[in-house]
Amino acid sequence: MEQQKYIEDLKDIRDIMNRSSKFISLSGMSGISAGVFALIAAFVAYKSVYVEQVDLDYNTILISSDSIMKLMVIGAVTLLCSIAAGVLFTKRTAQKKKQKLWDYQTKRILINLAIPILTGGILCVILLSHGLIGLIAPLTLIFYGLSLVNASKYTLGEVRSLGLAEIVLGLLAAYFVGFGLLFWAIGFGVLHIVYGVVMQLKYRS
């Protein structure tokens, strides 16, 4: 009986330490919604850009400037929808746990996410300007994975696992260049849904 009390006390102490040093209000529904938006975006991109492509080998893909603009618009809309859903679900989770959505831990996570993502985003724009579109999908996956790993030390450990999976998938996409959209759909769609389901089952967030 007394031993059980010690275990519960230790658990309470660990929870308090986690709350003070990590952001633990991440919502599984944020991951699931981001994954669903990504799969919809991949389908729309395929239908609007790749529909007339017979051979997906990177040497034969010809994408016009109009198609590139379509892809950028699809990507921007997907990002905005994912961020909006993420904020909504994370705010709800934070309220349940009686925590603030915007505090010092949130700022640290965003800063550590932003540095690799902005670096990768600028690099992708430079590559796009040189017509190297085949490298965009692998690099977005790799830099997104690096940003998750970079920020994971300030939040739950599952974020690091998701980041490592994105990096591995990005490296595979860099080898199989012509299948970038497929890898992109798996990385930003399927992996996010799997991550979200795991978070929901584990933390009931």
PyMOL CGO cylinders between C-alpha atoms (Angstrom):
from pymol import cmd
from pymol.cgo import CYLINDER

trace = [
    CYLINDER, 0.00, 0.00, 0.00, 2.75, 2.38, 1.00, 0.3, 1, 1, 1, 1, 1, 1,
    CYLINDER, 2.75, 2.38, 1.00, 4.82, 1.38, -2.01, 0.3, 1, 1, 1, 1, 1, 1,
    CYLINDER, 4.82, 1.38, -2.01, 1.87, 2.19, -4.29, 0.3, 1, 1, 1, 1, 1, 1,
    CYLINDER, 1.87, 2.19, -4.29, 1.66, 5.65, -2.71, 0.3, 1, 1, 1, 1, 1, 1,
    CYLINDER, 1.66, 5.65, -2.71, 5.36, 6.25, -3.45, 0.3, 1, 1, 1, 1, 1, 1,
    CYLINDER, 5.36, 6.25, -3.45, 4.83, 5.22, -7.07, 0.3, 1, 1, 1, 1, 1, 1,
    CYLINDER, 4.83, 5.22, -7.07, 1.90, 7.64, -7.41, 0.3, 1, 1, 1, 1, 1, 1,
    CYLINDER, 1.90, 7.64, -7.41, 3.93, 10.42, -5.79, 0.3, 1, 1, 1, 1, 1, 1,
    CYLINDER, 3.93, 10.42, -5.79, 6.78, 9.81, -8.22, 0.3, 1, 1, 1, 1, 1, 1,
    CYLINDER, 6.78, 9.81, -8.22, 4.33, 9.89, -11.12, 0.3, 1, 1, 1, 1, 1, 1,
    CYLINDER, 4.33, 9.89, -11.12, 2.92, 13.21, -9.91, 0.3, 1, 1, 1, 1, 1, 1,
    CYLINDER, 2.92, 13.21, -9.91, 6.42, 14.66, -9.60, 0.3, 1, 1, 1, 1, 1, 1,
    CYLINDER, 6.42, 14.66, -9.60, 7.29, 13.51, -13.11, 0.3, 1, 1, 1, 1, 1, 1,
    CYLINDER, 7.29, 13.51, -13.11, 4.09, 15.06, -14.49, 0.3, 1, 1, 1, 1, 1, 1,
    CYLINDER, 4.09, 15.06, -14.49, 4.88, 18.37, -12.80, 0.3, 1, 1, 1, 1, 1, 1,
    CYLINDER, 4.88, 18.37, -12.80, 8.44, 18.34, -14.21, 0.3, 1, 1, 1, 1, 1, 1,
    CYLINDER, 8.44, 18.34, -14.21, 7.11, 17.57, -17.69, 0.3, 1, 1, 1, 1, 1, 1,
    CYLINDER, 7.11, 17.57, -17.69, 4.62, 20.42, -17.53, 0.3, 1, 1, 1, 1, 1, 1,
    CYLINDER, 4.62, 20.42, -17.53, 7.35, 22.85, -16.50, 0.3, 1, 1, 1, 1, 1, 1,
    CYLINDER, 7.35, 22.85, -16.50, 9.91, 21.80, -19.12, 0.3, 1, 1, 1, 1, 1, 1,
    CYLINDER, 9.91, 21.80, -19.12, 7.86, 20.46, -22.07, 0.3, 1, 1, 1, 1, 1, 1,
    CYLINDER, 7.86, 20.46, -22.07, 4.79, 21.32, -24.08, 0.3, 1, 1, 1, 1, 1, 1,
    CYLINDER, 4.79, 21.32, -24.08, 2.51, 18.30, -23.55, 0.3, 1, 1, 1, 1, 1, 1,
    CYLINDER, 2.51, 18.30, -23.55, -0.80, 19.56, -24.96, 0.3, 1, 1, 1, 1, 1, 1,
    CYLINDER, -0.80, 19.56, -24.96, -0.27, 18.22, -28.47, 0.3, 1, 1, 1, 1, 1, 1,
    CYLINDER, -0.27, 18.22, -28.47, -3.46, 16.82, -29.95, 0.3, 1, 1, 1, 1, 1, 1,
    CYLINDER, -3.46, 16.82, -29.95, -3.68, 13.57, -31.88, 0.3, 1, 1, 1, 1, 1, 1,
    CYLINDER, -3.68, 13.57, -31.88, -6.55, 15.06, -33.87, 0.3, 1, 1, 1, 1, 1, 1,
    CYLINDER, -6.55, 15.06, -33.87, -4.13, 17.73, -35.16, 0.3, 1, 1, 1, 1, 1, 1,
    CYLINDER, -4.13, 17.73, -35.16, -2.01, 15.01, -36.74, 0.3, 1, 1, 1, 1, 1, 1,
    CYLINDER, -2.01, 15.01, -36.74, -5.02, 13.19, -38.16, 0.3, 1, 1, 1, 1, 1, 1,
    CYLINDER, -5.02, 13.19, -38.16, -6.52, 16.35, -39.67, 0.3, 1, 1, 1, 1, 1, 1,
    CYLINDER, -6.52, 16.35, -39.67, -3.14, 17.39, -41.15, 0.3, 1, 1, 1, 1, 1, 1,
    CYLINDER, -3.14, 17.39, -41.15, -2.79, 13.94, -42.70, 0.3, 1, 1, 1, 1, 1, 1,
    CYLINDER, -2.79, 13.94, -42.70, -6.27, 14.05, -44.23, 0.3, 1, 1, 1, 1, 1, 1,
    CYLINDER, -6.27, 14.05, -44.23, -5.64, 17.54, -45.68, 0.3, 1, 1, 1, 1, 1, 1,
    CYLINDER, -5.64, 17.54, -45.68, -2.31, 16.32, -47.13, 0.3, 1, 1, 1, 1, 1, 1,
    CYLINDER, -2.31, 16.32, -47.13, -3.94, 13.30, -48.81, 0.3, 1, 1, 1, 1, 1, 1,
    CYLINDER, -3.94, 13.30, -48.81, -6.63, 15.54, -50.32, 0.3, 1, 1, 1, 1, 1, 1,
    CYLINDER, -6.63, 15.54, -50.32, -3.95, 17.96, -51.53, 0.3, 1, 1, 1, 1, 1, 1,
    CYLINDER, -3.95, 17.96, -51.53, -1.91, 15.13, -53.07, 0.3, 1, 1, 1, 1, 1, 1,
    CYLINDER, -1.91, 15.13, -53.07, -4.99, 13.87, -54.92, 0.3, 1, 1, 1, 1, 1, 1,
    CYLINDER, -4.99, 13.87, -54.92, -5.86, 17.36, -56.19, 0.3, 1, 1, 1, 1, 1, 1,
    CYLINDER, -5.86, 17.36, -56.19, -2.23, 17.93, -57.26, 0.3, 1, 1, 1, 1, 1, 1,
    CYLINDER, -2.23, 17.93, -57.26, -2.15, 14.61, -59.09, 0.3, 1, 1, 1, 1, 1, 1,
    CYLINDER, -2.15, 14.61, -59.09, -5.41, 15.34, -60.92, 0.3, 1, 1, 1, 1, 1, 1,
    CYLINDER, -5.41, 15.34, -60.92, -4.46, 18.90, -61.84, 0.3, 1, 1, 1, 1, 1, 1,
    CYLINDER, -4.46, 18.90, -61.84, -0.77, 18.52, -62.66, 0.3, 1, 1, 1, 1, 1, 1,
    CYLINDER, -0.77, 18.52, -62.66, 0.19, 14.91, -63.31, 0.3, 1, 1, 1, 1, 1, 1,
    CYLINDER, 0.19, 14.91, -63.31, -2.96, 13.74, -65.05, 0.3, 1, 1, 1, 1, 1, 1,
    CYLINDER, -2.96, 13.74, -65.05, -1.44, 13.94, -68.54, 0.3, 1, 1, 1, 1, 1, 1,
    CYLINDER, -1.44, 13.94, -68.54, 1.94, 12.53, -67.57, 0.3, 1, 1, 1, 1, 1, 1,
    CYLINDER, 1.94, 12.53, -67.57, 2.41, 9.03, -68.90, 0.3, 1, 1, 1, 1, 1, 1,
    CYLINDER, 2.41, 9.03, -68.90, 5.96, 8.42, -67.66, 0.3, 1, 1, 1, 1, 1, 1,
    CYLINDER, 5.96, 8.42, -67.66, 6.79, 9.58, -64.12, 0.3, 1, 1, 1, 1, 1, 1,
    CYLINDER, 6.79, 9.58, -64.12, 10.54, 9.30, -64.62, 0.3, 1, 1, 1, 1, 1, 1,
    CYLINDER, 10.54, 9.30, -64.62, 12.11, 12.57, -63.55, 0.3, 1, 1, 1, 1, 1, 1,
    CYLINDER, 12.11, 12.57, -63.55, 13.88, 13.05, -66.88, 0.3, 1, 1, 1, 1, 1, 1,
    CYLINDER, 13.88, 13.05, -66.88, 10.60, 13.23, -68.79, 0.3, 1, 1, 1, 1, 1, 1,
    CYLINDER, 10.60, 13.23, -68.79, 8.40, 15.28, -66.44, 0.3, 1, 1, 1, 1, 1, 1,
    CYLINDER, 8.40, 15.28, -66.44, 7.49, 18.61, -68.02, 0.3, 1, 1, 1, 1, 1, 1,
    CYLINDER, 7.49, 18.61, -68.02, 5.63, 20.89, -65.63, 0.3, 1, 1, 1, 1, 1, 1,
    CYLINDER, 5.63, 20.89, -65.63, 4.68, 24.37, -66.80, 0.3, 1, 1, 1, 1, 1, 1,
    CYLINDER, 4.68, 24.37, -66.80, 4.90, 27.58, -64.79, 0.3, 1, 1, 1, 1, 1, 1,
    CYLINDER, 4.90, 27.58, -64.79, 1.09, 27.46, -64.43, 0.3, 1, 1, 1, 1, 1, 1,
    CYLINDER, 1.09, 27.46, -64.43, 1.34, 23.98, -62.92, 0.3, 1, 1, 1, 1, 1, 1,
    CYLINDER, 1.34, 23.98, -62.92, 4.03, 25.14, -60.50, 0.3, 1, 1, 1, 1, 1, 1,
    CYLINDER, 4.03, 25.14, -60.50, 1.75, 27.99, -59.44, 0.3, 1, 1, 1, 1, 1, 1,
    CYLINDER, 1.75, 27.99, -59.44, -1.08, 25.49, -58.90, 0.3, 1, 1, 1, 1, 1, 1,
    CYLINDER, -1.08, 25.49, -58.90, 1.18, 23.33, -56.74, 0.3, 1, 1, 1, 1, 1, 1,
    CYLINDER, 1.18, 23.33, -56.74, 2.23, 26.33, -54.67, 0.3, 1, 1, 1, 1, 1, 1,
    CYLINDER, 2.23, 26.33, -54.67, -1.40, 27.37, -54.14, 0.3, 1, 1, 1, 1, 1, 1,
    CYLINDER, -1.40, 27.37, -54.14, -2.38, 23.80, -53.18, 0.3, 1, 1, 1, 1, 1, 1,
    CYLINDER, -2.38, 23.80, -53.18, 0.56, 23.65, -50.77, 0.3, 1, 1, 1, 1, 1, 1,
    CYLINDER, 0.56, 23.65, -50.77, -0.28, 27.03, -49.20, 0.3, 1, 1, 1, 1, 1, 1,
    CYLINDER, -0.28, 27.03, -49.20, -3.98, 26.15, -48.73, 0.3, 1, 1, 1, 1, 1, 1,
    CYLINDER, -3.98, 26.15, -48.73, -3.02, 22.77, -47.22, 0.3, 1, 1, 1, 1, 1, 1,
    CYLINDER, -3.02, 22.77, -47.22, -0.56, 24.43, -44.83, 0.3, 1, 1, 1, 1, 1, 1,
    CYLINDER, -0.56, 24.43, -44.83, -3.11, 27.04, -43.70, 0.3, 1, 1, 1, 1, 1, 1,
    CYLINDER, -3.11, 27.04, -43.70, -5.84, 24.42, -43.16, 0.3, 1, 1, 1, 1, 1, 1,
    CYLINDER, -5.84, 24.42, -43.16, -3.43, 22.19, -41.20, 0.3, 1, 1, 1, 1, 1, 1,
    CYLINDER, -3.43, 22.19, -41.20, -2.25, 25.08, -39.01, 0.3, 1, 1, 1, 1, 1, 1,
    CYLINDER, -2.25, 25.08, -39.01, -5.83, 26.21, -38.32, 0.3, 1, 1, 1, 1, 1, 1,
    CYLINDER, -5.83, 26.21, -38.32, -6.94, 22.68, -37.38, 0.3, 1, 1, 1, 1, 1, 1,
    CYLINDER, -6.94, 22.68, -37.38, -3.78, 22.18, -35.32, 0.3, 1, 1, 1, 1, 1, 1,
    CYLINDER, -3.78, 22.18, -35.32, -4.33, 25.36, -33.31, 0.3, 1, 1, 1, 1, 1, 1,
    CYLINDER, -4.33, 25.36, -33.31, -8.01, 24.51, -32.79, 0.3, 1, 1, 1, 1, 1, 1,
    CYLINDER, -8.01, 24.51, -32.79, -7.41, 20.96, -31.53, 0.3, 1, 1, 1, 1, 1, 1,
    CYLINDER, -7.41, 20.96, -31.53, -4.30, 21.86, -29.51, 0.3, 1, 1, 1, 1, 1, 1,
    CYLINDER, -4.30, 21.86, -29.51, -6.16, 24.72, -27.84, 0.3, 1, 1, 1, 1, 1, 1,
    CYLINDER, -6.16, 24.72, -27.84, -8.95, 22.33, -26.89, 0.3, 1, 1, 1, 1, 1, 1,
    CYLINDER, -8.95, 22.33, -26.89, -6.43, 19.84, -25.45, 0.3, 1, 1, 1, 1, 1, 1,
    CYLINDER, -6.43, 19.84, -25.45, -4.64, 22.60, -23.52, 0.3, 1, 1, 1, 1, 1, 1,
    CYLINDER, -4.64, 22.60, -23.52, -7.95, 23.72, -22.01, 0.3, 1, 1, 1, 1, 1, 1,
    CYLINDER, -7.95, 23.72, -22.01, -8.70, 20.16, -20.90, 0.3, 1, 1, 1, 1, 1, 1,
    CYLINDER, -8.70, 20.16, -20.90, -5.30, 19.99, -19.19, 0.3, 1, 1, 1, 1, 1, 1,
    CYLINDER, -5.30, 19.99, -19.19, -5.75, 23.52, -17.80, 0.3, 1, 1, 1, 1, 1, 1,
    CYLINDER, -5.75, 23.52, -17.80, -2.62, 24.73, -19.55, 0.3, 1, 1, 1, 1, 1, 1,
    CYLINDER, -2.62, 24.73, -19.55, -1.88, 27.85, -21.56, 0.3, 1, 1, 1, 1, 1, 1,
    CYLINDER, -1.88, 27.85, -21.56, -1.67, 27.44, -25.33, 0.3, 1, 1, 1, 1, 1, 1,
    CYLINDER, -1.67, 27.44, -25.33, 0.83, 30.27, -25.68, 0.3, 1, 1, 1, 1, 1, 1,
    CYLINDER, 0.83, 30.27, -25.68, 3.67, 30.21, -23.18, 0.3, 1, 1, 1, 1, 1, 1,
    CYLINDER, 3.67, 30.21, -23.18, 7.47, 29.89, -23.02, 0.3, 1, 1, 1, 1, 1, 1,
    CYLINDER, 7.47, 29.89, -23.02, 7.43, 26.20, -24.07, 0.3, 1, 1, 1, 1, 1, 1,
    CYLINDER, 7.43, 26.20, -24.07, 5.27, 26.98, -27.11, 0.3, 1, 1, 1, 1, 1, 1,
    CYLINDER, 5.27, 26.98, -27.11, 7.69, 29.72, -28.21, 0.3, 1, 1, 1, 1, 1, 1,
    CYLINDER, 7.69, 29.72, -28.21, 10.68, 27.36, -27.89, 0.3, 1, 1, 1, 1, 1, 1,
    CYLINDER, 10.68, 27.36, -27.89, 8.96, 24.70, -29.99, 0.3, 1, 1, 1, 1, 1, 1,
    CYLINDER, 8.96, 24.70, -29.99, 7.96, 27.17, -32.72, 0.3, 1, 1, 1, 1, 1, 1,
    CYLINDER, 7.96, 27.17, -32.72, 11.46, 28.66, -32.91, 0.3, 1, 1, 1, 1, 1, 1,
    CYLINDER, 11.46, 28.66, -32.91, 13.07, 25.22, -33.20, 0.3, 1, 1, 1, 1, 1, 1,
    CYLINDER, 13.07, 25.22, -33.20, 10.49, 24.16, -35.81, 0.3, 1, 1, 1, 1, 1, 1,
    CYLINDER, 10.49, 24.16, -35.81, 10.85, 27.35, -37.80, 0.3, 1, 1, 1, 1, 1, 1,
    CYLINDER, 10.85, 27.35, -37.80, 14.63, 27.37, -38.35, 0.3, 1, 1, 1, 1, 1, 1,
    CYLINDER, 14.63, 27.37, -38.35, 14.90, 24.13, -40.42, 0.3, 1, 1, 1, 1, 1, 1,
    CYLINDER, 14.90, 24.13, -40.42, 11.51, 24.68, -42.11, 0.3, 1, 1, 1, 1, 1, 1,
    CYLINDER, 11.51, 24.68, -42.11, 12.34, 28.21, -43.27, 0.3, 1, 1, 1, 1, 1, 1,
    CYLINDER, 12.34, 28.21, -43.27, 15.78, 27.07, -44.43, 0.3, 1, 1, 1, 1, 1, 1,
    CYLINDER, 15.78, 27.07, -44.43, 14.24, 24.21, -46.42, 0.3, 1, 1, 1, 1, 1, 1,
    CYLINDER, 14.24, 24.21, -46.42, 11.48, 26.45, -47.77, 0.3, 1, 1, 1, 1, 1, 1,
    CYLINDER, 11.48, 26.45, -47.77, 13.95, 29.03, -49.09, 0.3, 1, 1, 1, 1, 1, 1,
    CYLINDER, 13.95, 29.03, -49.09, 16.09, 26.26, -50.61, 0.3, 1, 1, 1, 1, 1, 1,
    CYLINDER, 16.09, 26.26, -50.61, 13.02, 24.77, -52.36, 0.3, 1, 1, 1, 1, 1, 1,
    CYLINDER, 13.02, 24.77, -52.36, 12.08, 28.16, -53.82, 0.3, 1, 1, 1, 1, 1, 1,
    CYLINDER, 12.08, 28.16, -53.82, 15.65, 28.52, -55.15, 0.3, 1, 1, 1, 1, 1, 1,
    CYLINDER, 15.65, 28.52, -55.15, 15.49, 25.04, -56.70, 0.3, 1, 1, 1, 1, 1, 1,
    CYLINDER, 15.49, 25.04, -56.70, 12.07, 25.81, -58.21, 0.3, 1, 1, 1, 1, 1, 1,
    CYLINDER, 12.07, 25.81, -58.21, 13.51, 28.93, -59.84, 0.3, 1, 1, 1, 1, 1, 1,
    CYLINDER, 13.51, 28.93, -59.84, 16.10, 26.67, -61.52, 0.3, 1, 1, 1, 1, 1, 1,
    CYLINDER, 16.10, 26.67, -61.52, 13.44, 24.16, -62.63, 0.3, 1, 1, 1, 1, 1, 1,
    CYLINDER, 13.44, 24.16, -62.63, 14.64, 21.38, -60.29, 0.3, 1, 1, 1, 1, 1, 1,
    CYLINDER, 14.64, 21.38, -60.29, 11.13, 20.37, -59.24, 0.3, 1, 1, 1, 1, 1, 1,
    CYLINDER, 11.13, 20.37, -59.24, 12.05, 16.69, -58.79, 0.3, 1, 1, 1, 1, 1, 1,
    CYLINDER, 12.05, 16.69, -58.79, 13.96, 17.53, -55.60, 0.3, 1, 1, 1, 1, 1, 1,
    CYLINDER, 13.96, 17.53, -55.60, 11.16, 19.51, -53.95, 0.3, 1, 1, 1, 1, 1, 1,
    CYLINDER, 11.16, 19.51, -53.95, 9.22, 16.56, -52.45, 0.3, 1, 1, 1, 1, 1, 1,
    CYLINDER, 9.22, 16.56, -52.45, 12.33, 14.86, -50.95, 0.3, 1, 1, 1, 1, 1, 1,
    CYLINDER, 12.33, 14.86, -50.95, 13.67, 18.11, -49.50, 0.3, 1, 1, 1, 1, 1, 1,
    CYLINDER, 13.67, 18.11, -49.50, 10.33, 19.17, -47.97, 0.3, 1, 1, 1, 1, 1, 1,
    CYLINDER, 10.33, 19.17, -47.97, 10.14, 15.76, -46.24, 0.3, 1, 1, 1, 1, 1, 1,
    CYLINDER, 10.14, 15.76, -46.24, 13.76, 15.89, -45.04, 0.3, 1, 1, 1, 1, 1, 1,
    CYLINDER, 13.76, 15.89, -45.04, 13.65, 19.47, -43.72, 0.3, 1, 1, 1, 1, 1, 1,
    CYLINDER, 13.65, 19.47, -43.72, 10.25, 18.88, -42.10, 0.3, 1, 1, 1, 1, 1, 1,
    CYLINDER, 10.25, 18.88, -42.10, 11.66, 15.78, -40.40, 0.3, 1, 1, 1, 1, 1, 1,
    CYLINDER, 11.66, 15.78, -40.40, 14.70, 17.75, -39.21, 0.3, 1, 1, 1, 1, 1, 1,
    CYLINDER, 14.70, 17.75, -39.21, 12.43, 20.46, -37.77, 0.3, 1, 1, 1, 1, 1, 1,
    CYLINDER, 12.43, 20.46, -37.77, 10.42, 17.85, -35.83, 0.3, 1, 1, 1, 1, 1, 1,
    CYLINDER, 10.42, 17.85, -35.83, 13.56, 16.22, -34.44, 0.3, 1, 1, 1, 1, 1, 1,
    CYLINDER, 13.56, 16.22, -34.44, 14.94, 19.65, -33.55, 0.3, 1, 1, 1, 1, 1, 1,
    CYLINDER, 14.94, 19.65, -33.55, 11.77, 20.63, -31.64, 0.3, 1, 1, 1, 1, 1, 1,
    CYLINDER, 11.77, 20.63, -31.64, 11.10, 17.22, -30.10, 0.3, 1, 1, 1, 1, 1, 1,
    CYLINDER, 11.10, 17.22, -30.10, 13.29, 17.84, -27.04, 0.3, 1, 1, 1, 1, 1, 1,
    CYLINDER, 13.29, 17.84, -27.04, 10.69, 20.36, -25.87, 0.3, 1, 1, 1, 1, 1, 1,
    CYLINDER, 10.69, 20.36, -25.87, 7.63, 18.12, -26.26, 0.3, 1, 1, 1, 1, 1, 1,
    CYLINDER, 7.63, 18.12, -26.26, 6.48, 14.49, -26.40, 0.3, 1, 1, 1, 1, 1, 1,
    CYLINDER, 6.48, 14.49, -26.40, 8.85, 11.78, -27.65, 0.3, 1, 1, 1, 1, 1, 1,
    CYLINDER, 8.85, 11.78, -27.65, 6.49, 10.65, -30.43, 0.3, 1, 1, 1, 1, 1, 1,
    CYLINDER, 6.49, 10.65, -30.43, 7.32, 13.85, -32.35, 0.3, 1, 1, 1, 1, 1, 1,
    CYLINDER, 7.32, 13.85, -32.35, 10.96, 12.72, -32.65, 0.3, 1, 1, 1, 1, 1, 1,
    CYLINDER, 10.96, 12.72, -32.65, 9.87, 9.33, -34.04, 0.3, 1, 1, 1, 1, 1, 1,
    CYLINDER, 9.87, 9.33, -34.04, 7.67, 11.07, -36.62, 0.3, 1, 1, 1, 1, 1, 1,
    CYLINDER, 7.67, 11.07, -36.62, 10.58, 13.33, -37.58, 0.3, 1, 1, 1, 1, 1, 1,
    CYLINDER, 10.58, 13.33, -37.58, 12.97, 10.42, -38.07, 0.3, 1, 1, 1, 1, 1, 1,
    CYLINDER, 12.97, 10.42, -38.07, 10.39, 8.60, -40.22, 0.3, 1, 1, 1, 1, 1, 1,
    CYLINDER, 10.39, 8.60, -40.22, 9.96, 11.72, -42.38, 0.3, 1, 1, 1, 1, 1, 1,
    CYLINDER, 9.96, 11.72, -42.38, 13.74, 11.99, -42.87, 0.3, 1, 1, 1, 1, 1, 1,
    CYLINDER, 13.74, 11.99, -42.87, 14.04, 8.33, -43.94, 0.3, 1, 1, 1, 1, 1, 1,
    CYLINDER, 14.04, 8.33, -43.94, 11.11, 8.74, -46.33, 0.3, 1, 1, 1, 1, 1, 1,
    CYLINDER, 11.11, 8.74, -46.33, 12.66, 11.91, -47.74, 0.3, 1, 1, 1, 1, 1, 1,
    CYLINDER, 12.66, 11.91, -47.74, 15.93, 10.11, -48.44, 0.3, 1, 1, 1, 1, 1, 1,
    CYLINDER, 15.93, 10.11, -48.44, 14.02, 7.33, -50.22, 0.3, 1, 1, 1, 1, 1, 1,
    CYLINDER, 14.02, 7.33, -50.22, 12.16, 9.98, -52.24, 0.3, 1, 1, 1, 1, 1, 1,
    CYLINDER, 12.16, 9.98, -52.24, 15.50, 11.52, -53.22, 0.3, 1, 1, 1, 1, 1, 1,
    CYLINDER, 15.50, 11.52, -53.22, 16.56, 8.16, -54.67, 0.3, 1, 1, 1, 1, 1, 1,
    CYLINDER, 16.56, 8.16, -54.67, 13.23, 7.47, -56.42, 0.3, 1, 1, 1, 1, 1, 1,
    CYLINDER, 13.23, 7.47, -56.42, 12.89, 11.01, -57.74, 0.3, 1, 1, 1, 1, 1, 1,
    CYLINDER, 12.89, 11.01, -57.74, 10.00, 10.38, -60.14, 0.3, 1, 1, 1, 1, 1, 1,
    CYLINDER, 10.00, 10.38, -60.14, 7.70, 9.24, -57.32, 0.3, 1, 1, 1, 1, 1, 1,
    CYLINDER, 7.70, 9.24, -57.32, 7.96, 12.39, -55.23, 0.3, 1, 1, 1, 1, 1, 1,
    CYLINDER, 7.96, 12.39, -55.23, 4.21, 13.02, -55.02, 0.3, 1, 1, 1, 1, 1, 1,
    CYLINDER, 4.21, 13.02, -55.02, 3.62, 9.47, -53.79, 0.3, 1, 1, 1, 1, 1, 1,
    CYLINDER, 3.62, 9.47, -53.79, 6.29, 9.80, -51.07, 0.3, 1, 1, 1, 1, 1, 1,
    CYLINDER, 6.29, 9.80, -51.07, 4.92, 13.26, -50.21, 0.3, 1, 1, 1, 1, 1, 1,
    CYLINDER, 4.92, 13.26, -50.21, 1.42, 11.77, -49.74, 0.3, 1, 1, 1, 1, 1, 1,
    CYLINDER, 1.42, 11.77, -49.74, 2.80, 8.99, -47.53, 0.3, 1, 1, 1, 1, 1, 1,
    CYLINDER, 2.80, 8.99, -47.53, 4.98, 11.36, -45.47, 0.3, 1, 1, 1, 1, 1, 1,
    CYLINDER, 4.98, 11.36, -45.47, 2.56, 14.22, -44.90, 0.3, 1, 1, 1, 1, 1, 1,
    CYLINDER, 2.56, 14.22, -44.90, -0.61, 12.15, -45.19, 0.3, 1, 1, 1, 1, 1, 1,
    CYLINDER, -0.61, 12.15, -45.19, -0.31, 8.58, -43.98, 0.3, 1, 1, 1, 1, 1, 1,
    CYLINDER, -0.31, 8.58, -43.98, 2.43, 9.13, -41.37, 0.3, 1, 1, 1, 1, 1, 1,
    CYLINDER, 2.43, 9.13, -41.37, 0.53, 12.04, -39.82, 0.3, 1, 1, 1, 1, 1, 1,
    CYLINDER, 0.53, 12.04, -39.82, -2.64, 9.97, -39.58, 0.3, 1, 1, 1, 1, 1, 1,
    CYLINDER, -2.64, 9.97, -39.58, -0.73, 7.08, -37.97, 0.3, 1, 1, 1, 1, 1, 1,
    CYLINDER, -0.73, 7.08, -37.97, 0.97, 9.52, -35.57, 0.3, 1, 1, 1, 1, 1, 1,
    CYLINDER, 0.97, 9.52, -35.57, -2.38, 11.12, -34.70, 0.3, 1, 1, 1, 1, 1, 1,
    CYLINDER, -2.38, 11.12, -34.70, -4.06, 7.78, -34.02, 0.3, 1, 1, 1, 1, 1, 1,
    CYLINDER, -4.06, 7.78, -34.02, -1.16, 6.70, -31.77, 0.3, 1, 1, 1, 1, 1, 1,
    CYLINDER, -1.16, 6.70, -31.77, -1.38, 9.99, -29.85, 0.3, 1, 1, 1, 1, 1, 1,
    CYLINDER, -1.38, 9.99, -29.85, -5.14, 9.62, -29.45, 0.3, 1, 1, 1, 1, 1, 1,
    CYLINDER, -5.14, 9.62, -29.45, -4.85, 6.07, -28.15, 0.3, 1, 1, 1, 1, 1, 1,
    CYLINDER, -4.85, 6.07, -28.15, -1.89, 6.79, -25.86, 0.3, 1, 1, 1, 1, 1, 1,
    CYLINDER, -1.89, 6.79, -25.86, -2.80, 10.18, -24.40, 0.3, 1, 1, 1, 1, 1, 1,
    CYLINDER, -2.80, 10.18, -24.40, -6.55, 10.44, -25.15, 0.3, 1, 1, 1, 1, 1, 1,
    CYLINDER, -6.55, 10.44, -25.15, -5.85, 14.00, -26.29, 0.3, 1, 1, 1, 1, 1, 1,
]
cmd.load_cgo(trace, "trace")
